[in-house]
Amino acid sequence: MAAIQPLERLGYTVAEACKMIPCSRSHLHRAIRKGALRVSHDGAKVLISREAILEYLNNGDRGASSSSGGQAS
């Protein structure tokens, strides 16, 4: 019988992303407002994909390239 592999997380909360990067919540919220970090929303909850975190780490504040302010719904 094959072992069941755990699913990779598709999104992280702001608090979880702060621990991964590491940075403060205010720094991360500023990056989101500037469009440097792409996010998705689940109601009021902000979710950040692993890919968006890696992109932000590679590009920093230069990541603001979308006209939607970096926030996807």
Helices and strands as residue ranges (DSSP letters): H 14-20, H 25-34, E 40-42, E 45-47, H 50-59, G 60-63
